[in-house]
Amino acid sequence: MPLWIALLLGLVEGLTEYLPVSSTGHLILVGHWLGARDEASKSFEIVIQAGAILAVVVHYRALLARRAAGLLRRDPDAIRLATSLAIAFVPAATVGFLFHKKIKALLFNPTSVAVALAVGGVAMIVIERLFERGDRREAKTLEEVDSKRALWIGLAQCLSLWPGASRAMCTILGGRLTGLSREVAAEFSFLLALPVLGAATAFDLVKNHKALFAEKGSAAALAVGFVVSFFVAWAVIASFLKYLRRYGLAPFGVYRVALAALVLVVLRG
């Protein structure tokens, strides 16, 4: 893989991983445009998620350090958050492990991505409008994410296995539907990315490491994709919450519908 393609894919991964627009969907569309759709390219797109994972660790390093220390002290808040993340992780991890090959074979294509983008975009716009009109109490701290809420978020995350649906969108909307504020739903989604993306990256790296490193320069391409995705994702995390407080999710829904329409028009042409 040429380094400029690795840089481009790293940029796309970092920009889209934590926004509710589907990083996998965008990478599939960009890869289709570039003609990079072999197994090594698909695995490359998954493995460079490690850069985005590191961005969460760095951004939330103080919170993670406090919670890790709290677990050692058996602090209730730390135990509750760890338990909630574990519960939310299990459903998608199980479905992904069982149907990994079928998902890649059947859904990693531009048409499937466009459909998921459109459906998810409409869902975001509708749900945001409903919440704007309602008068409800919202949970405003991570400590309020209990086991029941975590399970519903985890089940919602299963929908994100369809490329184009977006893990961030599914978990944030799942959190919103359980009564979480936008900020808390987004923060829980960021933290949930650690076990989810970590497991997906490790699984694909172990399974397809020969294809990933088969060509000369593969390690350099992976390094470029990793570094770029890390720095870009870190910048996105830092700014997304501020944007979310001010504008909500609806603008991302509009973008998704517009992109889906564009993809379908181009495919028909």
Secondary structure, 3 states (H helix, E strand, C coil): CCHHHHHHHHHHHHHHCCCCCCHHHHHHHHHHHHCCCCHHHHHHHHHCHHHHHHHHHHHCHHHHHHHHHHHHCCCHHHHHHHHHHHHHHHHHHHHHHHHHHHHHHHHCCHHHHHHHHHHHHHHHHHHHHHHHHCCCCCECCHHHCCHHHHHHHHHHHHHHHCCCCCHHHHHHHHHHHCCECHHHHHHHHHHHHHHHHHHHHHHHHHHHHHHHCCCCCHHHHHHHHHHHHHHHHHHHHHHHHHHHHHHCCHHHHHHHHHHHHHHHHHHHC
